[in-house]
Amino acid sequence: MRLYLPSFLCFLALACSSRIDVKQFPAACVFVGDPRLENPASLPRVELQLIDTGWNNTPEAFLFQGGRWFTSRQLTFPAVLVRHPSGWLLIDTGLGPDIDQQFDEQMPWTLKPFMGYEKGPDVRSALQNAGIDSSVVKHIVLTHLHWDHAGGLESFPQAEVWFPKTGLEQAVARADEEAGYFGDQFDAETIRWRSPEFSDGPYENFSSSFDFYGDGSIVLVPMPGHTAGSLGLFVNLPSGERYLFSGDTTWSVEGFQRPCHKFWLSSWLVDADSDSMEYPIVQVHQLMKRYPALHVVPTHDAVAQMRLPHLQKKAD
């Protein structure tokens, strides 16, 4: 056994660090630029603030293939508040006010050790703590409907909730059989569902898009694979700064940089179709090469979120 152990460990390391072959996806290098970004100062004033609703720590190796086993990384469960002149919106809603009971009752005991969290204030409470009336949120855009993204959804009955119809239908159909969905987070009849049609044509190296406000400041693009209907959001600021909120296509920026999947066990637990995820991973990889200043923000990557201002509690 001693003779073969080093070879086995070498094989395991290689198997866990394989990268996606970008040459398989030449279309990911075809870009269609937005002429409005040539003069970003003409864009409407948009501000971003991150709202942490929880966090945990995990070995880096679980985040991306080739990660280190003995390096701990923090994961977060955030929402992003977007202040736009035409109406404020949230990107995802993080962990909700009922997450402890939902997690205890609906998460299989076999998965609880892999899906743990430390809870912070839910989004609505965080807004109230900052002196913001939650009714100012007019829209919610979900990157997908998993339990750690849709938890605070029903706290905003006044908001329109944007997510592709096909993704919602699959989430409803599978809520009782897939651990990623907690059905009672999105089953209220009061939810005002809206489905983006992605009919605004190519955007960068994505073949279709949805210009949310019609002014180039917030653009939605499909990023399939993690779940049906998963999407990403570009947010373009008049300062020239650009962000891409990429949901759970990868759990860390390294997944796009290398590019590679999550660790095989992580992907097996959470990704609906890992094969179809390779193209959007390569798309973002090529975007980062073309635009080095682009801030790519996977939902749970605390390091990638450090550049974002965080919502602060109102001083007493």
PyMOL commands that set and color helices and strands:
alter all, ss='L'
color gray80, all
select helices_A, chain A and resi 5-15+22-24+26-29+35-38+40-42+60-62+99-106+123-129+134-136+153-155+165-174+183-185+253-257+264-270+274-290+304-307
alter helices_A, ss='H'
color red, helices_A
select strands_A, chain A and resi 47-59+72-83+88-91+118-119+137-141+160-162+192-194+210-211+218-222+231-236+242-245+295-297
alter strands_A, ss='S'
color yellow, strands_A
deselect
rebuild
show_as cartoon
